[in-house]
């Protein structure tokens, strides 16, 4: 199973939890690190990357 399949197979509630669990630990990181994380997540799934980007206010 790919990361994308795993994310898409989750319920909306679990997707929300995943986004929160990604955003919270890196919320105080340098902007470059946040951008790199979003870039990598977007490669796995565009919606996940977009949601994390919004959560990080980038």
C-alpha positions, -999 to +999 in steps of 0.1 A: +000+000+000+013+034-009+011+065+014-016+079-009-037+047-007-033+048+031-044+084+034-073+080+010-084+048+028-088+067+061-120+082+074-123+120+072-118+121+110-086+100+108-073+122+080-079+152+103-060+136+131-031+127+107-029+163+096-029+176+132-002+150+141+020+163+112+014+200+118+018+202+156+054+189+159+068+211+131+047+242+137+077+260+153+103+247+128+121+270+104+101+280+073+124+261+050+118+228+069+081+234+068+082+240+031+102+208+025+078+187+045+048+201+026+067+194-007+073+158+003+037+153+015+023+168-017+042+143-037+024+115-018-010+132-020-019+167-031-048+170-007-026+160+023+001+185+012-025+212+008-041+206+042-007+205+060+003+237+042-028+254+054-023+241+089+012+256+089-001+288+075+023+288+046 
